Amino acid sequence: MLKKFIDKIKKIHPIAWAFIGFVIIVIILAIIFSAKANSAATIDVLVSPSTATVTINGKAYENGQHDIKAGDYHVEVTHEDFETHTEEITIVPGENYELNIRLAELKGDIEWYEWYADRPEEDALQTAIASKNYEKMVEEFVAKYPIVSILPYYCTKYEDNYAVYYEYKLYYKMTENDSNMILVIDDAAGNGREDALQYIRNNGFNPDDYQIEYNYQSYRWPRVPDDY
């Protein structure tokens, strides 16, 4: 059986062998390039002050966009006037990772406003980074708690020819250490709880998924002075 197989291989034309070899090479190269593509990513470095030294796994980076492989990295940002900042980041394949770092803790007795007083460009840079970080924080918060997109909600309305009156405020607060969200209903008329729960349902959320704090705070009209 083996001898017959070898005899068949010997009969293959040299051109056919060349074609087979070419196909094998193409497949190998495709695998190599695919592996590289799957590990490729980019990182946008934006650090304040701009003169700070940025190292990622010991390699120096400047403000701007850089090619980088996916993986886990140790980031260190140093500056002679500021305390050193370090953090760990993870970059996934195909991602454009934004590294926005604003050094905030000054060394010694230097005040924040003093350092930036004569550096308007640096002040503009740190403001831009602060804005980016705030926007990212809001996006992450909304992604974690989508219901905040419909809060706070203030309701004042009359029904049945003013026979039924609703007035309440629906908002949220965070528990200790921002570990969880609590929905709060401050009801001024005493009948707004169910209306508030229905408002939550009408917007595609389930009140049972949340911890809800209900407060009945009867509205008090302002006291009229005796000598009015």
C-alpha positions as CSV (number, residue, x, y, z in Angstrom):
1,M,0.0,0.0,0.0
2,L,2.8,2.4,1.0
3,K,4.8,1.5,-2.2
4,K,1.8,2.3,-4.4
5,F,1.3,5.6,-2.7
6,I,5.0,6.6,-3.2
7,D,4.8,5.5,-6.9
8,K,1.8,7.8,-7.4
9,I,3.6,10.8,-5.8
10,K,6.6,10.2,-8.1
11,K,4.3,10.5,-11.1
12,I,3.1,14.0,-10.1
13,H,4.3,16.6,-12.6
14,P,7.0,19.0,-11.4
15,I,4.7,21.9,-12.3
16,A,2.0,20.4,-10.0
17,W,4.6,20.2,-7.2
18,A,5.4,23.8,-7.7
19,F,1.8,24.8,-7.5
20,I,1.3,22.7,-4.3
21,G,4.3,24.4,-2.8
22,F,3.0,27.8,-3.7
23,V,-0.4,27.0,-2.1
24,I,1.3,25.8,1.1
25,I,3.4,29.0,1.3
26,V,0.3,31.2,0.8
27,I,-1.5,29.3,3.6
28,I,1.4,29.7,6.0
29,L,1.7,33.5,5.2
30,A,-2.0,33.9,5.7
31,I,-1.9,32.3,9.1
32,I,1.1,34.5,10.1
33,F,-0.5,37.8,8.9
34,S,-3.9,36.8,10.5
35,A,-2.2,36.2,13.9
36,K,-0.5,39.6,13.6
37,A,-3.8,41.3,12.6
38,N,-5.6,39.7,15.5
39,S,-3.1,41.0,18.0
40,A,-2.8,44.5,16.5
41,A,-4.2,47.6,18.2
42,T,-3.6,51.3,18.7
43,I,-3.2,53.6,21.7
44,D,-3.9,57.3,21.9
45,V,-1.7,58.8,24.6
46,L,-2.7,62.1,26.0
47,V,-0.9,63.1,29.2
48,S,-0.7,66.4,31.2
49,P,1.7,68.0,31.6
50,S,2.9,67.4,28.1
51,T,6.5,67.3,29.4
52,A,5.8,64.3,31.6
53,T,7.6,61.0,30.9
54,V,5.3,58.2,29.9
55,T,6.5,54.6,29.9
56,I,4.4,51.6,29.0
57,N,6.0,48.3,30.0
58,G,9.3,50.3,30.2
59,K,9.0,51.8,26.7
60,A,8.8,55.6,26.3
61,Y,5.8,57.1,24.6
62,E,4.9,60.7,23.6
63,N,1.4,62.3,23.3
64,G,-0.1,61.0,20.0
65,Q,-1.3,57.7,18.5
66,H,0.9,54.6,18.5
67,D,0.6,51.0,17.2
68,I,0.7,48.5,20.0
69,K,0.0,44.8,20.5
70,A,-3.0,43.6,22.5
71,G,-2.2,42.6,26.0
72,D,-1.7,43.7,29.6
73,Y,0.5,46.8,30.3
74,H,2.0,48.7,33.2
75,V,1.8,52.5,32.7
76,E,4.0,54.9,34.6
77,V,3.8,58.7,34.2
78,T,6.5,60.9,36.0
79,H,7.2,64.6,36.2
80,E,9.6,66.5,38.4
81,D,6.9,68.7,39.9
82,F,4.2,66.0,40.3
83,E,3.7,62.8,42.1
84,T,4.2,59.7,40.0
85,H,1.1,58.0,38.5
86,T,0.9,54.3,37.8
87,E,-1.9,52.1,36.5
88,E,-2.5,48.7,34.8
89,I,-4.3,48.6,31.5
90,T,-5.6,45.9,29.2
91,I,-5.7,46.4,25.4
92,V,-7.8,44.0,23.3
93,P,-7.2,43.2,19.6
94,G,-8.4,45.8,17.1
95,E,-9.1,48.3,19.9
96,N,-8.1,52.0,19.8
97,Y,-7.3,52.5,23.5
98,E,-7.4,56.0,24.9
99,L,-4.9,56.7,27.7
100,N,-5.9,60.1,29.2
101,I,-3.9,60.9,32.3
102,R,-3.8,64.2,34.1
103,L,-1.2,64.4,36.9
104,A,-2.9,66.2,39.7
105,E,-0.8,65.8,42.9
106,L,1.9,68.3,43.0
107,K,5.1,67.8,45.1
108,G,6.1,70.1,47.9
109,D,4.3,73.4,48.5
110,I,3.5,74.2,44.9
111,E,-0.2,75.2,44.4
112,W,-2.2,74.0,41.4
113,Y,-3.0,77.5,40.2
114,E,0.6,78.7,40.6
115,W,2.0,75.9,38.4
116,Y,-0.5,76.6,35.6
117,A,-0.5,80.4,36.0
118,D,2.3,80.9,33.5
119,R,1.5,77.9,31.4
120,P,-1.7,78.5,29.5
121,E,-1.1,75.7,26.9
122,E,-0.6,73.2,29.7
123,D,-3.7,74.5,31.5
124,A,-5.7,74.0,28.3
125,L,-4.3,70.5,27.9
126,Q,-5.2,69.4,31.5
127,T,-8.7,70.9,31.0
128,A,-9.2,68.9,27.8
129,I,-8.1,65.7,29.5
130,A,-10.4,66.3,32.5
131,S,-13.3,66.8,30.1
132,K,-12.5,63.6,28.3
133,N,-12.3,61.6,31.5
134,Y,-15.6,63.1,32.7
135,E,-17.3,62.1,29.4
136,K,-15.9,58.6,29.7
137,M,-17.1,58.4,33.3
138,V,-20.6,59.4,32.3
139,E,-20.7,57.0,29.4
140,E,-19.6,54.1,31.6
141,F,-22.2,55.1,34.3
142,V,-25.0,55.2,31.8
143,A,-23.9,51.9,30.3
144,K,-24.0,50.4,33.8
145,Y,-27.3,52.1,34.9
146,P,-29.3,52.8,31.7
147,I,-32.2,54.1,33.7
148,V,-30.4,57.3,34.5
149,S,-31.2,58.4,31.0
150,I,-34.8,59.1,32.1
151,L,-33.9,60.6,35.5
152,P,-34.5,62.9,37.3
153,Y,-38.3,63.2,36.6
154,Y,-40.5,65.8,38.1
155,C,-44.3,65.3,37.9
156,T,-47.0,67.9,38.6
157,K,-50.3,67.2,37.0
158,Y,-54.1,67.2,37.6
159,E,-56.6,64.6,36.6
160,D,-60.4,64.4,36.6
161,N,-61.0,68.2,36.5
162,Y,-58.4,68.9,39.2
163,A,-60.0,66.3,41.5
164,V,-56.8,64.2,41.5
165,Y,-53.5,66.0,42.0
166,Y,-50.1,64.4,41.6
167,E,-46.8,66.0,42.6
168,Y,-43.6,63.9,43.0
169,K,-39.9,63.8,42.2
170,L,-38.2,60.6,40.9
171,Y,-34.5,60.5,41.0
172,Y,-31.6,58.3,42.1
173,K,-28.8,58.2,44.6
174,M,-25.9,55.8,45.2
175,T,-25.3,53.6,48.2
176,E,-22.1,53.8,50.2
177,N,-18.9,53.5,48.1
178,D,-21.1,53.9,45.0
179,S,-21.7,50.1,45.0
180,N,-25.4,50.2,44.0
181,M,-28.2,52.5,42.9
182,I,-31.3,53.5,44.8
183,L,-34.3,55.0,43.1
184,V,-36.0,57.7,45.3
185,I,-39.6,58.9,45.1
186,D,-40.3,62.1,47.0
187,D,-44.1,62.3,47.0
188,A,-45.7,65.6,47.9
189,A,-49.4,64.6,47.3
190,G,-49.4,61.1,48.8
191,N,-50.6,59.3,45.6
192,G,-47.5,59.6,43.4
193,R,-45.8,56.2,44.1
194,E,-47.8,54.1,41.6
195,D,-47.6,56.9,39.1
196,A,-43.8,57.0,39.4
197,L,-43.6,53.2,39.1
198,Q,-45.7,53.3,36.0
199,Y,-43.4,56.0,34.5
200,I,-40.5,53.6,35.0
201,R,-42.4,50.8,33.3
202,N,-43.5,53.0,30.4
203,N,-39.8,53.7,29.7
204,G,-38.9,50.1,29.4
205,F,-37.5,49.4,32.9
206,N,-38.8,47.1,35.6
207,P,-39.1,48.7,39.0
208,D,-38.6,45.3,40.6
209,D,-35.0,45.4,39.4
210,Y,-34.2,48.3,41.7
211,Q,-34.1,49.2,45.3
212,I,-36.7,52.0,45.8
213,E,-36.9,54.5,48.6
214,Y,-40.3,56.1,49.0
215,N,-40.8,59.4,51.0
216,Y,-44.1,61.1,51.6
217,Q,-43.4,64.7,52.1
218,S,-46.7,66.6,52.3
219,Y,-46.5,70.0,50.6
220,R,-46.7,72.9,53.1
221,W,-47.9,76.3,51.8
222,P,-45.8,79.2,52.8
223,R,-46.9,80.8,56.0
224,V,-48.6,84.2,55.5
225,P,-47.3,86.9,57.9
226,D,-49.7,88.0,60.6
227,D,-49.4,91.7,59.5
228,Y,-50.1,90.9,55.8
